[in-house]
Amino acid sequence: MMVSTKGRYSLRLAIEVAILGADGVPVTMRQAAERQDLSVKYLEQLGGALVKAGVLRSIRGVSGGYLLARPADEITAGDVLRATEGSCAPVACLEEGAAACPRRDECMSIDFWRGLDTVIENYVDGITLADLAKAR
């Protein structure tokens, strides 16, 4: 699996919100963008995807911004990556909703890909935003 900038930046954004918003004060995209040296417009797009996925919640108004939708120890890196990248599957034939591969029943490597997928899923779902925020 190759994680794109969308996935990498989304994870950085979520960690920033976990750290800066820990006291309950909403984090603005400008704050996160400045601290991470990223584009505000790009982070706003990613923030929208994270809100839709239930990772972040948006607070409108003058004192608005973003907070985590759940406690940091209940949001995994996998939640963030799937919100912006989609599936974490290493090959397309394992992605949910993918058209069934016509060679699936005779594929000599499908067990390898399933095993790799299991390792990836267990890893990304075994690390929370709380873990990543502490490591910083």
C-alpha positions in Angstrom: 0.0 0.0 0.0 1.3 3.4 -1.0 -0.1 6.1 1.2 -0.5 9.4 -0.7 -0.1 12.9 0.6 -3.8 12.9 1.4 -3.3 10.1 3.9 -0.1 11.4 5.3 -1.4 15.0 5.7 -4.7 13.8 7.2 -2.8 11.8 9.8 -0.7 14.9 10.6 -3.9 17.0 10.9 -5.6 14.5 13.1 -2.6 14.4 15.4 -2.4 18.2 15.6 -6.1 18.3 16.5 -5.5 15.6 19.2 -2.7 17.7 20.7 -3.9 21.2 20.3 -7.6 20.4 21.0 -6.9 18.3 24.1 -8.1 21.1 26.4 -11.4 21.3 24.5 -10.6 24.5 22.5 -11.3 24.1 18.8 -8.3 24.0 16.5 -8.4 26.2 13.4 -7.0 25.0 10.1 -4.8 28.0 10.1 -3.2 26.9 13.3 -2.7 23.3 12.1 -1.4 24.6 8.7 1.2 26.9 10.3 2.4 24.2 12.7 2.7 21.6 10.0 3.8 24.0 7.2 0.9 22.9 5.0 -1.7 24.6 2.8 -4.8 25.8 4.7 -7.0 25.1 1.6 -5.7 21.5 1.3 -6.2 20.9 5.1 -9.8 22.2 4.8 -10.5 19.6 2.1 -9.0 16.8 4.3 -10.8 18.1 7.4 -14.1 17.8 5.5 -13.4 14.1 4.7 -12.4 13.5 8.4 -15.6 15.1 9.6 -17.7 13.0 7.2 -15.9 9.9 8.5 -16.6 10.8 12.1 -13.0 11.4 13.0 -13.3 15.1 13.5 -16.2 17.4 14.3 -16.5 20.9 13.1 -17.5 23.8 15.3 -18.8 26.9 13.5 -18.5 30.5 14.5 -15.9 33.0 15.5 -14.4 30.6 18.0 -14.9 27.6 15.8 -12.6 25.1 14.4 -12.1 21.3 14.8 -12.1 18.8 17.6 -11.8 15.1 17.6 -15.2 13.4 17.3 -14.2 10.8 19.8 -11.5 10.5 22.4 -8.0 10.2 20.9 -7.5 6.7 22.3 -10.6 5.5 20.3 -9.5 6.8 16.9 -6.9 4.7 15.1 -4.5 5.6 12.4 -6.5 3.2 10.2 -9.7 5.3 10.8 -7.9 8.4 9.5 -6.2 6.6 6.5 -9.5 4.9 5.4 -11.3 8.3 5.6 -9.0 9.8 3.0 -7.4 6.9 1.2 -10.2 4.5 1.1 -9.2 0.9 1.6 -5.8 0.0 3.0 -5.8 -3.2 0.9 -2.4 -3.8 -0.8 -4.0 -5.1 -4.0 -7.3 -4.0 -5.7 -8.8 -7.5 -5.7 -9.1 -7.4 -1.9 -10.8 -4.0 -1.7 -14.4 -4.1 -0.5 -16.8 -3.7 -3.3 -14.1 -4.5 -5.9 -15.3 -6.5 -8.9 -14.5 -10.1 -8.3 -11.3 -11.1 -10.0 -12.0 -13.8 -12.6 -8.9 -15.7 -11.4 -9.6 -15.5 -7.7 -10.5 -19.2 -7.3 -7.2 -20.3 -9.0 -5.0 -17.4 -7.9 -1.8 -18.8 -6.5 -1.0 -15.6 -4.6 -4.3 -14.6 -3.0 -3.4 -16.1 0.4 -0.3 -14.0 0.4 -2.2 -10.8 -0.3 -4.8 -11.6 2.3 -2.1 -12.2 4.9 -0.4 -8.9 4.0 -3.8 -7.1 4.2 -4.3 -8.6 7.7 -0.9 -7.4 8.9 -1.5 -3.9 7.5 -5.0 -3.6 9.0 -3.8 -4.9 12.4 -1.0 -2.4 12.4 -2.9 0.7 11.4 -5.8 -0.2 13.7 -3.5 -1.0 16.6 -2.1 2.6 16.9 -4.3 5.4 18.1 -4.1 9.2 17.8 -3.3 9.2 21.6 -0.3 6.9 20.9 0.9 9.2 18.1 0.3 12.4 20.1 2.4 11.0 22.9 5.3 10.1 20.6 5.5 13.7 19.4 
